[in-house]
Every structure is written in structure tokens, then in C-alpha cells.
Amino acid sequence: MGLLDLLNAFGARYAESPSDPLEMKGKGYFGLLPMAGGQVATEISSTDEQGRNYPLLVPTLTQQEIQYLLQGNQPTNDIYNKAEMWAESRRKMGLSPFAAPTDMRVPMGLLGQ
């Protein structure tokens, strides 16, 4: 992994419109994850019907679902549903749906769950 990969991994989050505030990416919930093709990801995100960004790589995914996303596959309906529920639960607590530096986790599948 080169410097360019790290810069891409921790760059700015995609903005839906020019008026959206610039948000910098963090380490996500799981840190740097290897993707197919030698790239790395910290978060993969989507946008809901209201135009709000939310992460797809969330702690409620199984290890298989995380690997599925990291292989470059399109998210399944189950992945979307889990990620949207996670984002909404965080918003209800007044938190960003994206991971703060203190929110890093171990994927459920790595713990044998």
C-alpha cells in the first residue's frame, strides 16, 4: 500500500451537491480494510432517499457481508437495511452515522458470532 492509497482512504467524503459541507473520512468502524485489486477502504457509503450519506461498512454486518463489499460487489438489500438501521440509530442518539475515532470495532464475524 502506497502513500496514494492512504490519501484516498482518508480523503474527503463524497458530497451529493456543491452546497454540502466537506467532511473528511476517518478510519471507519474497522480501520483500513484490503479491497480487491490492492486498494484499501475505511468506509463505503451510500445515500438514503432524503439525500443523507451513511456508511455501509457497519458493525452489524457479518464478516461474510463485509468481505462481499470489499470484493467490489453491489450491496445486497440486507446490507442496505442493516446499514440504514445502524445510521438511524446513531442519528437518534445525536451522533453521525459515520464512525468517530472512538467507535472502532471488530467485525462480528471475526469473533465467531
N, CA, C and O atoms as a Tinker XYZ file with bonds, in Angstrom:
   452  protein
     1  N      0.851000   -1.172000    0.000000    73     2
     2  CA     0.000000    0.000000    0.000000    64     1     3
     3  C      0.894000    1.231000    0.000000    63     2     4     5
     4  O      1.761000    1.394000    0.859000    81     3
     5  N      0.664000    2.085000   -0.975000    73     3     6
     6  CA     1.466000    3.285000   -1.093000    64     5     7
     7  C      0.803000    4.501000   -0.473000    63     6     8     9
     8  O     -0.313000    4.427000    0.042000    81     7
     9  N      1.507000    5.619000   -0.530000    73     7    10
    10  CA     1.008000    6.880000    0.020000    64     9    11
    11  C     -0.292000    7.307000   -0.643000    63    10    12    13
    12  O     -1.194000    7.810000    0.027000    81    11
    13  N     -0.397000    7.110000   -1.956000    73    11    14
    14  CA    -1.617000    7.488000   -2.671000    64    13    15
    15  C     -2.824000    6.703000   -2.153000    63    14    16    17
    16  O     -3.918000    7.257000   -2.040000    81    15
    17  N     -2.634000    5.421000   -1.838000    73    15    18
    18  CA    -3.727000    4.626000   -1.278000    64    17    19
    19  C     -4.187000    5.198000    0.062000    63    18    20    21
    20  O     -5.387000    5.281000    0.325000    81    19
    21  N     -3.239000    5.589000    0.901000    73    19    22
    22  CA    -3.600000    6.165000    2.194000    64    21    23
    23  C     -4.324000    7.494000    2.022000    63    22    24    25
    24  O     -5.295000    7.765000    2.727000    81    23
    25  N     -3.860000    8.325000    1.091000    73    23    26
    26  CA    -4.532000    9.598000    0.854000    64    25    27
    27  C     -5.953000    9.379000    0.368000    63    26    28    29
    28  O     -6.863000   10.091000    0.793000    81    27
    29  N     -6.164000    8.411000   -0.513000    73    27    30
    30  CA    -7.508000    8.106000   -0.986000    64    29    31
    31  C     -8.372000    7.558000    0.147000    63    30    32    33
    32  O     -9.552000    7.894000    0.246000    81    31
    33  N     -7.796000    6.726000    0.990000    73    31    34
    34  CA    -8.559000    6.131000    2.082000    64    33    35
    35  C     -9.017000    7.177000    3.083000    63    34    36    37
    36  O    -10.100000    7.047000    3.654000    81    35
    37  N     -8.219000    8.210000    3.307000    73    35    38
    38  CA    -8.556000    9.219000    4.304000    64    37    39
    39  C     -8.874000   10.560000    3.665000    63    38    40    41
    40  O     -8.683000   11.598000    4.298000    81    39
    41  N     -9.351000   10.566000    2.437000    73    39    42
    42  CA    -9.684000   11.804000    1.748000    64    41    43
    43  C    -11.024000   12.351000    2.195000    63    42    44    45
    44  O    -11.519000   12.025000    3.273000    81    43
    45  N    -11.594000   13.178000    1.360000    73    43    46
    46  CA   -12.890000   13.768000    1.664000    64    45    47
    47  C    -14.007000   12.810000    1.277000    63    46    48    49
    48  O    -13.914000   12.091000    0.282000    81    47
    49  N    -15.051000   12.814000    2.074000    73    47    50
    50  CA   -16.237000   12.015000    1.778000    64    49    51
    51  C    -16.952000   12.642000    0.590000    63    50    52    53
    52  O    -16.969000   13.866000    0.466000    81    51
    53  N    -17.533000   11.849000   -0.269000    73    51    54
    54  CA   -18.228000   12.314000   -1.454000    64    53    55
    55  C    -19.395000   13.203000   -1.049000    63    54    56    57
    56  O    -20.177000   12.835000   -0.172000    81    55
    57  N    -19.520000   14.361000   -1.673000    73    55    58
    58  CA   -20.630000   15.275000   -1.412000    64    57    59
    59  C    -21.666000   15.121000   -2.517000    63    58    60    61
    60  O    -21.322000   15.060000   -3.697000    81    59
    61  N    -22.924000   15.059000   -2.134000    73    59    62
    62  CA   -24.012000   14.901000   -3.094000    64    61    63
    63  C    -24.249000   16.177000   -3.908000    63    62    64    65
    64  O    -24.672000   16.109000   -5.062000    81    63
    65  N    -23.976000   17.335000   -3.307000    73    63    66
    66  CA   -24.176000   18.596000   -4.021000    64    65    67
    67  C    -23.088000   19.578000   -3.598000    63    66    68    69
    68  O    -22.477000   19.398000   -2.545000    81    67
    69  N    -22.835000   20.619000   -4.403000    73    67    70
    70  CA   -21.788000   21.584000   -4.060000    64    69    71
    71  C    -22.035000   22.323000   -2.741000    63    70    72    73
    72  O    -21.096000   22.845000   -2.140000    81    71
    73  N    -23.291000   22.372000   -2.289000    73    71    74
    74  CA   -23.589000   23.070000   -1.032000    64    73    75
    75  C    -23.348000   22.196000    0.199000    63    74    76    77
    76  O    -23.377000   22.699000    1.322000    81    75
    77  N    -23.109000   20.896000    0.007000    73    75    78
    78  CA   -22.843000   20.016000    1.141000    64    77    79
    79  C    -21.512000   20.381000    1.782000    63    78    80    81
    80  O    -20.558000   20.718000    1.080000    81    79
    81  N    -21.436000   20.317000    3.119000    73    79    82
    82  CA   -20.159000   20.606000    3.781000    64    81    83
    83  C    -19.126000   19.527000    3.470000    63    82    84    85
    84  O    -19.471000   18.358000    3.295000    81    83
    85  N    -17.868000   19.923000    3.403000    73    83    86
    86  CA   -16.780000   18.976000    3.174000    64    85    87
    87  C    -16.541000   18.205000    4.466000    63    86    88    89
    88  O    -16.284000   18.797000    5.514000    81    87
    89  N    -16.626000   16.901000    4.385000    73    87    90
    90  CA   -16.359000   16.036000    5.532000    64    89    91
    91  C    -15.185000   15.140000    5.200000    63    90    92    93
    92  O    -15.130000   14.546000    4.123000    81    91
    93  N    -14.257000   15.044000    6.115000    73    91    94
    94  CA   -13.096000   14.193000    5.905000    64    93    95
    95  C    -13.400000   12.779000    6.392000    63    94    96    97
    96  O    -14.061000   12.586000    7.412000    81    95
    97  N    -12.911000   11.805000    5.649000    73    95    98
    98  CA   -13.071000   10.412000    6.045000    64    97    99
    99  C    -12.174000   10.114000    7.234000    63    98   100   101
   100  O    -11.110000   10.709000    7.403000    81    99
   101  N    -12.628000    9.184000    8.045000    73    99   102
   102  CA   -11.827000    8.716000    9.166000    64   101   103
   103  C    -11.403000    7.279000    8.913000    63   102   104   105
   104  O    -11.299000    6.844000    7.766000    81   103
   105  N    -11.163000    6.557000    9.976000    73   103   106
   106  CA   -10.735000    5.158000    9.860000    64   105   107
   107  C    -11.916000    4.202000    9.796000    63   106   108   109
   108  O    -11.716000    2.990000    9.724000    81   107
   109  N    -13.143000    4.716000    9.819000    73   107   110
   110  CA   -14.304000    3.854000    9.764000    64   109   111
   111  C    -14.435000    3.035000   11.032000    63   110   112   113
   112  O    -13.730000    3.276000   12.013000    81   111
   113  N    -15.333000    2.074000   11.011000    73   111   114
   114  CA   -15.549000    1.238000   12.192000    64   113   115
   115  C    -14.501000    0.140000   12.324000    63   114   116   117
   116  O    -14.320000   -0.411000   13.409000    81   115
   117  N    -13.795000   -0.191000   11.213000    73   115   118
   118  CA   -12.881000   -1.338000   11.227000    64   117   119
   119  C    -11.450000   -1.006000   10.831000    63   118   120   121
   120  O    -10.626000   -1.914000   10.723000    81   119
   121  N    -11.129000    0.260000   10.611000    73   119   122
   122  CA    -9.783000    0.621000   10.186000    64   121   123
   123  C     -9.582000    0.352000    8.704000    63   122   124   125
   124  O    -10.551000    0.217000    7.957000    81   123
   125  N     -8.341000    0.274000    8.281000    73   123   126
   126  CA    -8.026000    0.008000    6.878000    64   125   127
   127  C     -8.345000   -1.440000    6.525000    63   126   128   129
   128  O     -7.840000   -2.369000    7.156000    81   127
   129  N     -9.175000   -1.620000    5.528000    73   127   130
   130  CA    -9.553000   -2.960000    5.079000    64   129   131
   131  C     -9.072000   -3.165000    3.646000    63   130   132   133
   132  O     -9.287000   -2.300000    2.798000    81   131
   133  N     -8.426000   -4.290000    3.363000    73   131   134
   134  CA    -7.952000   -4.540000    2.000000    64   133   135
   135  C     -9.108000   -4.852000    1.063000    63   134   136   137
   136  O     -9.994000   -5.638000    1.396000    81   135
   137  N     -9.093000   -4.233000   -0.106000    73   135   138
   138  CA   -10.113000   -4.471000   -1.133000    64   137   139
   139  C     -9.501000   -5.246000   -2.290000    63   138   140   141
   140  O     -8.283000   -5.377000   -2.403000    81   139
   141  N    -10.367000   -5.747000   -3.133000    73   139   142
   142  CA    -9.913000   -6.410000   -4.345000    64   141   143
   143  C     -9.114000   -5.420000   -5.183000    63   142   144   145
   144  O     -9.441000   -4.234000   -5.216000    81   143
   145  N     -8.092000   -5.885000   -5.847000    73   143   146
   146  CA    -7.281000   -5.015000   -6.695000    64   145   147
   147  C     -6.203000   -4.257000   -5.948000    63   146   148   149
   148  O     -5.580000   -3.361000   -6.517000    81   147
   149  N     -5.965000   -4.592000   -4.684000    73   147   150
   150  CA    -4.898000   -3.957000   -3.933000    64   149   151
   151  C     -5.252000   -2.618000   -3.309000    63   150   152   153
   152  O     -4.391000   -1.988000   -2.696000    81   151
   153  N     -6.494000   -2.163000   -3.445000    73   151   154
   154  CA    -6.900000   -0.911000   -2.811000    64   153   155
   155  C     -7.257000   -1.177000   -1.356000    63   154   156   157
   156  O     -7.329000   -2.326000   -0.920000    81   155
   157  N     -7.482000   -0.090000   -0.606000    73   155   158
   158  CA    -7.938000   -0.202000    0.774000    64   157   159
   159  C     -9.179000    0.657000    0.950000    63   158   160   161
   160  O     -9.401000    1.614000    0.208000    81   159
   161  N     -9.978000    0.302000    1.938000    73   159   162
   162  CA   -11.174000    1.073000    2.265000    64   161   163
   163  C    -11.258000    1.239000    3.768000    63   162   164   165
   164  O    -10.849000    0.358000    4.523000    81   163
   165  N    -11.785000    2.359000    4.195000    73   163   166
   166  CA   -12.116000    2.550000    5.600000    64   165   167
   167  C    -13.622000    2.630000    5.761000    63   166   168   169
   168  O    -14.174000    2.245000    6.792000    81   167
   169  N    -14.273000    3.132000    4.735000    73   167   170
   170  CA   -15.731000    3.174000    4.731000    64   169   171
   171  C    -16.210000    3.137000    3.284000    63   170   172   173
   172  O    -15.566000    3.676000    2.384000    81   171
   173  N    -17.324000    2.506000    3.088000    73   171   174
   174  CA   -18.018000    2.511000    1.804000    64   173   175
   175  C    -19.380000    3.091000    2.154000    63   174   176   177
   176  O    -20.023000    2.631000    3.098000    81   175
   177  N    -19.818000    4.076000    1.421000    73   175   178
   178  CA   -21.052000    4.725000    1.838000    64   177   179
   179  C    -22.102000    4.737000    0.745000    63   178   180   181
   180  O    -21.827000    4.444000   -0.419000    81   179
   181  N    -23.314000    5.086000    1.154000    73   179   182
   182  CA   -24.452000    5.192000    0.268000    64   181   183
   183  C    -25.252000    6.418000    0.686000    63   182   184   185
   184  O    -24.890000    7.111000    1.637000    81   183
   185  N    -26.335000    6.678000   -0.026000    73   183   186
   186  CA   -27.199000    7.824000    0.262000    64   185   187
   187  C    -28.633000    7.335000    0.368000    63   186   188   189
   188  O    -29.087000    6.540000   -0.455000    81   187
   189  N    -29.347000    7.812000    1.385000    73   187   190
   190  CA   -30.748000    7.413000    1.540000    64   189   191
   191  C    -31.674000    8.280000    0.691000    63   190   192   193
   192  O    -31.216000    9.166000   -0.031000    81   191
   193  N    -32.968000    8.024000    0.782000    73   191   194
   194  CA   -33.951000    8.744000   -0.032000    64   193   195
   195  C    -33.978000   10.240000    0.259000    63   194   196   197
   196  O    -34.394000   11.033000   -0.585000    81   195
   197  N    -33.532000   10.625000    1.457000    73   195   198
   198  CA   -33.519000   12.035000    1.846000    64   197   199
   199  C    -32.210000   12.722000    1.459000    63   198   200   201
   200  O    -32.012000   13.896000    1.772000    81   199
   201  N    -31.323000   12.006000    0.788000    73   199   202
   202  CA   -30.056000   12.574000    0.356000    64   201   203
   203  C    -28.976000   12.587000    1.420000    63   202   204   205
   204  O    -27.962000   13.267000    1.261000    81   203
   205  N    -29.176000   11.841000    2.514000    73   203   206
   206  CA   -28.182000   11.793000    3.594000    64   205   207
   207  C    -27.228000   10.625000    3.363000    63   206   208   209
   208  O    -27.654000    9.510000    3.061000    81   207
   209  N    -25.937000   10.895000    3.508000    73   207   210
   210  CA   -24.924000    9.846000    3.387000    64   209   211
   211  C    -24.895000    9.000000    4.647000    63   210   212   213
   212  O    -25.145000    9.489000    5.748000    81   211
   213  N    -24.584000    7.719000    4.467000    73   211   214
   214  CA   -24.413000    6.821000    5.603000    64   213   215
   215  C    -23.444000    5.715000    5.202000    63   214   216   217
   216  O    -23.334000    5.386000    4.021000    81   215
   217  N    -22.738000    5.138000    6.179000    73   215   218
   218  CA   -21.771000    4.084000    5.856000    64   217   219
   219  C    -22.451000    2.740000    5.625000    63   218   220   221
   220  O    -23.473000    2.426000    6.235000    81   219
   221  N    -21.864000    1.963000    4.738000    73   219   222
   222  CA   -22.325000    0.591000    4.520000    64   221   223
   223  C    -21.527000   -0.396000    5.366000    63   222   224   225
   224  O    -22.046000   -1.447000    5.742000    81   223
   225  N    -20.277000   -0.072000    5.666000    73   223   226
   226  CA   -19.438000   -0.943000    6.499000    64   225   227
   227  C    -19.714000   -0.611000    7.962000    63   226   228   229
   228  O    -19.062000    0.250000    8.553000    81   227
   229  N    -20.690000   -1.310000    8.532000    73   227   230
   230  CA   -21.124000   -1.033000    9.907000    64   229   231
   231  C    -20.959000   -2.270000   10.771000    63   230   232   233
   232  O    -20.884000   -3.380000   10.245000    81   231
   233  N    -20.902000   -2.104000   12.091000    73   231   234
   234  CA   -20.662000   -3.242000   12.987000    64   233   235
   235  C    -21.718000   -4.335000   12.966000    63   234   236   237
   236  O    -21.443000   -5.440000   13.434000    81   235
   237  N    -22.902000   -4.081000   12.450000    73   235   238
   238  CA   -23.948000   -5.114000   12.428000    64   237   239
   239  C    -23.834000   -6.074000   11.251000    63   238   240   241
   240  O    -24.589000   -7.044000   11.178000    81   239
   241  N    -22.904000   -5.825000   10.324000    73   239   242
   242  CA   -22.682000   -6.745000    9.209000    64   241   243
   243  C    -21.910000   -7.965000    9.678000    63   242   244   245
   244  O    -21.127000   -7.894000   10.626000    81   243
   245  N    -22.137000   -9.078000    9.007000    73   243   246
   246  CA   -21.333000  -10.267000    9.275000    64   245   247
   247  C    -20.002000  -10.129000    8.542000    63   246   248   249
   248  O    -19.849000   -9.266000    7.677000    81   247
   249  N    -19.052000  -10.970000    8.888000    73   247   250
   250  CA   -17.764000  -10.968000    8.199000    64   249   251
   251  C    -17.956000  -11.275000    6.717000    63   250   252   253
   252  O    -17.266000  -10.709000    5.870000    81   251
   253  N    -18.893000  -12.172000    6.402000    73   251   254
   254  CA   -19.149000  -12.517000    5.000000    64   253   255
   255  C    -19.677000  -11.298000    4.235000    63   254   256   257
   256  O    -19.286000  -11.071000    3.090000    81   255
   257  N    -20.548000  -10.527000    4.852000    73   255   258
   258  CA   -21.084000   -9.332000    4.196000    64   257   259
   259  C    -20.001000   -8.272000    3.990000    63   258   260   261
   260  O    -19.973000   -7.593000    2.963000    81   259
   261  N    -19.121000   -8.139000    4.964000    73   259   262
   262  CA   -18.009000   -7.191000    4.834000    64   261   263
   263  C    -17.100000   -7.615000    3.685000    63   262   264   265
   264  O    -16.725000   -6.786000    2.855000    81   263
   265  N    -16.748000   -8.881000    3.631000    73   263   266
   266  CA   -15.893000   -9.379000    2.552000    64   265   267
   267  C    -16.570000   -9.210000    1.194000    63   266   268   269
   268  O    -15.910000   -8.883000    0.208000    81   267
   269  N    -17.860000   -9.427000    1.140000    73   267   270
   270  CA   -18.634000   -9.260000   -0.089000    64   269   271
   271  C    -18.497000   -7.830000   -0.612000    63   270   272   273
   272  O    -18.272000   -7.625000   -1.804000    81   271
   273  N    -18.629000   -6.852000    0.267000    73   271   274
   274  CA   -18.465000   -5.450000   -0.140000    64   273   275
   275  C    -17.030000   -5.152000   -0.564000    63   274   276   277
   276  O    -16.804000   -4.451000   -1.551000    81   275
   277  N    -16.065000   -5.680000    0.178000    73   275   278
   278  CA   -14.661000   -5.414000   -0.121000    64   277   279
   279  C    -14.214000   -6.044000   -1.439000    63   278   280   281
   280  O    -13.200000   -5.636000   -2.006000    81   279
   281  N    -14.951000   -7.023000   -1.924000    73   279   282
   282  CA   -14.639000   -7.622000   -3.219000    64   281   283
   283  C    -15.200000   -6.784000   -4.367000    63   282   284   285
   284  O    -15.040000   -7.138000   -5.535000    81   283
   285  N    -15.860000   -5.668000   -4.028000    73   283   286
   286  CA   -16.362000   -4.757000   -5.055000    64   285   287
   287  C    -17.774000   -5.072000   -5.522000    63   286   288   289
   288  O    -18.233000   -4.526000   -6.525000    81   287
   289  N    -18.466000   -5.947000   -4.803000    73   287   290
   290  CA   -19.836000   -6.292000   -5.174000    64   289   291
   291  C    -20.821000   -5.203000   -4.772000    63   290   292   293
   292  O    -20.566000   -4.433000   -3.847000    81   291
   293  N    -21.940000   -5.146000   -5.470000    73   291   294
   294  CA   -23.014000   -4.226000   -5.120000    64   293   295
   295  C    -23.660000   -4.696000   -3.814000    63   294   296   297
   296  O    -23.860000   -5.897000   -3.628000    81   295
   297  N    -23.988000   -3.775000   -2.912000    73   295   298
   298  CA   -24.613000   -4.174000   -1.648000    64   297   299
   299  C    -25.941000   -4.895000   -1.882000    63   298   300   301
   300  O    -26.689000   -4.569000   -2.804000    81   299
   301  N    -26.213000   -5.870000   -1.037000    73   299   302
   302  CA   -27.490000   -6.578000   -1.083000    64   301   303
   303  C    -28.535000   -5.755000   -0.325000    63   302   304   305
   304  O    -28.196000   -4.796000    0.369000    81   303
   305  N    -29.800000   -6.136000   -0.464000    73   303   306
   306  CA   -30.860000   -5.458000    0.291000    64   305   307
   307  C    -30.640000   -5.605000    1.793000    63   306   308   309
   308  O    -30.903000   -4.671000    2.550000    81   307
   309  N    -30.156000   -6.780000    2.237000    73   307   310
   310  CA   -29.870000   -6.980000    3.662000    64   309   311
   311  C    -28.778000   -6.026000    4.153000    63   310   312   313
   312  O    -28.889000   -5.468000    5.245000    81   311
   313  N    -27.734000   -5.838000    3.361000    73   311   314
   314  CA   -26.659000   -4.920000    3.737000    64   313   315
   315  C    -27.203000   -3.502000    3.825000    63   314   316   317
   316  O    -26.940000   -2.795000    4.798000    81   315
   317  N    -27.966000   -3.078000    2.806000    73   315   318
   318  CA   -28.570000   -1.744000    2.857000    64   317   319
   319  C    -29.435000   -1.581000    4.106000    63   318   320   321
   320  O    -29.342000   -0.570000    4.802000    81   319
   321  N    -30.272000   -2.571000    4.387000    73   319   322
   322  CA   -31.168000   -2.473000    5.542000    64   321   323
   323  C    -30.406000   -2.367000    6.852000    63   322   324   325
   324  O    -30.739000   -1.541000    7.702000    81   323
   325  N    -29.377000   -3.205000    7.021000    73   323   326
   326  CA   -28.577000   -3.152000    8.248000    64   325   327
   327  C    -27.882000   -1.803000    8.390000    63   326   328   329
   328  O    -27.850000   -1.226000    9.477000    81   327
   329  N    -27.327000   -1.305000    7.291000    73   327   330
   330  CA   -26.609000   -0.029000    7.331000    64   329   331
   331  C    -27.563000    1.135000    7.612000    63   330   332   333
   332  O    -27.230000    2.034000    8.384000    81   331
   333  N    -28.733000    1.122000    6.997000    73   331   334
   334  CA   -29.704000    2.196000    7.239000    64   333   335
   335  C    -30.208000    2.173000    8.676000    63   334   336   337
   336  O    -30.377000    3.226000    9.291000    81   335
   337  N    -30.447000    0.986000    9.210000    73   335   338
   338  CA   -30.888000    0.884000   10.611000    64   337   339
   339  C    -29.794000    1.378000   11.560000    63   338   340   341
   340  O    -30.081000    2.049000   12.552000    81   339
   341  N    -28.548000    1.043000   11.254000    73   339   342
   342  CA   -27.426000    1.500000   12.070000    64   341   343
   343  C    -27.340000    3.027000   12.023000    63   342   344   345
   344  O    -27.197000    3.676000   13.060000    81   343
   345  N    -27.426000    3.592000   10.828000    73   343   346
   346  CA   -27.339000    5.042000   10.674000    64   345   347
   347  C    -28.461000    5.742000   11.431000    63   346   348   349
   348  O    -28.229000    6.746000   12.105000    81   347
   349  N    -29.667000    5.216000   11.322000    73   347   350
   350  CA   -30.804000    5.843000   12.001000    64   349   351
   351  C    -30.657000    5.764000   13.516000    63   350   352   353
   352  O    -30.993000    6.716000   14.220000    81   351
   353  N    -30.163000    4.646000   14.021000    73   351   354
   354  CA   -29.966000    4.528000   15.472000    64   353   355
   355  C    -28.925000    5.533000   15.966000    63   354   356   357
   356  O    -29.075000    6.098000   17.050000    81   355
   357  N    -27.879000    5.756000   15.181000    73   355   358
   358  CA   -26.861000    6.741000   15.558000    64   357   359
   359  C    -27.436000    8.165000   15.507000    63   358   360   361
   360  O    -27.180000    8.975000   16.398000    81   359
   361  N    -28.208000    8.458000   14.466000    73   359   362
   362  CA   -28.810000    9.793000   14.358000    64   361   363
   363  C    -29.744000   10.076000   15.538000    63   362   364   365
   364  O    -29.762000   11.190000   16.062000    81   363
   365  N    -30.515000    9.075000   15.956000    73   363   366
   366  CA   -31.427000    9.248000   17.093000    64   365   367
   367  C    -30.676000    9.574000   18.381000    63   366   368   369
   368  O    -31.225000   10.210000   19.280000    81   367
   369  N    -29.417000    9.135000   18.468000    73   367   370
   370  CA   -28.585000    9.449000   19.636000    64   369   371
   371  C    -27.846000   10.775000   19.460000    63   370   372   373
   372  O    -27.071000   11.176000   20.328000    81   371
   373  N    -28.087000   11.453000   18.338000    73   371   374
   374  CA   -27.411000   12.720000   18.078000    64   373   375
   375  C    -26.001000   12.558000   17.546000    63   374   376   377
   376  O    -25.206000   13.496000   17.606000    81   375
   377  N    -25.675000   11.372000   17.021000    73   375   378
   378  CA   -24.341000   11.075000   16.521000    64   377   379
   379  C    -24.353000   10.992000   15.002000    63   378   380   381
   380  O    -25.390000   10.739000   14.388000    81   379
   381  N    -23.201000   11.207000   14.415000    73   379   382
   382  CA   -23.038000   10.971000   12.989000    64   381   383
   383  C    -23.153000    9.468000   12.739000    63   382   384   385
   384  O    -22.724000    8.670000   13.573000    81   383
   385  N    -23.727000    9.074000   11.599000    73   383   386
   386  CA   -23.743000    7.643000   11.300000    64   385   387
   387  C    -22.345000    7.094000   11.009000    63   386   388   389
   388  O    -22.122000    5.885000   11.084000    81   387
   389  N    -21.410000    7.976000   10.680000    73   387   390
   390  CA   -20.041000    7.554000   10.409000    64   389   391
   391  C    -19.261000    7.442000   11.711000    63   390   392   393
   392  O    -19.559000    8.140000   12.681000    81   391
   393  N    -18.284000    6.581000   11.732000    73   391   394
   394  CA   -17.505000    6.304000   12.932000    64   393   395
   395  C    -16.677000    7.502000   13.363000    63   394   396   397
   396  O    -16.031000    8.161000   12.549000    81   395
   397  N    -16.713000    7.764000   14.648000    73   395   398
   398  CA   -15.799000    8.719000   15.270000    64   397   399
   399  C    -14.535000    7.938000   15.642000    63   398   400   401
   400  O    -14.555000    6.707000   15.641000    81   399
   401  N    -13.443000    8.626000   15.958000    73   399   402
   402  CA   -12.204000    7.899000   16.286000    64   401   403
   403  C    -12.349000    6.887000   17.430000    63   402   404   405
   404  O    -11.569000    5.938000   17.509000    81   403
   405  N    -13.326000    7.077000   18.307000    73   403   406
   406  CA   -13.509000    6.153000   19.437000    64   405   407
   407  C    -14.487000    5.024000   19.141000    63   406   408   409
   408  O    -14.785000    4.221000   20.025000    81   407
   409  N    -14.992000    4.949000   17.909000    73   407   410
   410  CA   -16.007000    3.960000   17.552000    64   409   411
   411  C    -15.469000    2.724000   16.850000    63   410   412   413
   412  O    -16.263000    1.921000   16.360000    81   411
   413  N    -14.170000    2.536000   16.781000    73   411   414
   414  CA   -13.637000    1.382000   16.052000    64   413   415
   415  C    -14.077000    0.086000   16.718000    63   414   416   417
   416  O    -14.143000   -0.011000   17.943000    81   415
   417  N    -14.377000   -0.911000   15.881000    73   415   418
   418  CA   -14.900000   -2.197000   16.340000    64   417   419
   419  C    -14.173000   -3.339000   15.649000    63   418   420   421
   420  O    -13.382000   -3.138000   14.727000    81   419
   421  N    -14.460000   -4.527000   16.118000    73   419   422
   422  CA   -14.033000   -5.744000   15.445000    64   421   423
   423  C    -15.253000   -6.296000   14.741000    63   422   424   425
   424  O    -16.298000   -6.430000   15.378000    81   423
   425  N    -15.179000   -6.626000   13.456000    73   423   426
   426  CA   -16.343000   -7.185000   12.772000    64   425   427
   427  C    -16.879000   -8.407000   13.494000    63   426   428   429
   428  O    -16.105000   -9.236000   13.973000    81   427
   429  N    -18.194000   -8.525000   13.577000    73   427   430
   430  CA   -18.833000   -9.626000   14.316000    64   429   431
   431  C    -18.304000  -10.983000   13.887000    63   430   432   433
   432  O    -18.077000  -11.847000   14.734000    81   431
   433  N    -18.104000  -11.190000   12.602000    73   431   434
   434  CA   -17.658000  -12.479000   12.100000    64   433   435
   435  C    -16.281000  -12.890000   12.614000    63   434   436   437
   436  O    -15.978000  -14.081000   12.692000    81   435
   437  N    -15.438000  -11.905000   12.967000    73   435   438
   438  CA   -14.108000  -12.234000   13.472000    64   437   439
   439  C    -14.171000  -12.790000   14.882000    63   438   440   441
   440  O    -13.229000  -13.435000   15.344000    81   439
   441  N    -15.287000  -12.540000   15.571000    73   439   442
   442  CA   -15.428000  -13.044000   16.932000    64   441   443
   443  C    -16.177000  -14.366000   16.973000    63   442   444   445
   444  O    -16.481000  -14.881000   18.049000    81   443
   445  N    -16.474000  -14.913000   15.806000    73   443   446
   446  CA   -17.163000  -16.187000   15.731000    64   445   447
   447  C    -18.658000  -16.083000   15.978000    63   446   448   449
   448  O    -19.312000  -17.077000   16.291000    81   447
   449  N    -19.196000  -14.885000   15.838000    73   447   450
   450  CA   -20.646000  -14.707000   16.072000    64   449   451
   451  C    -21.403000  -14.826000   14.781000    63   450   452
   452  O    -22.629000  -14.707000   14.771000    81   451
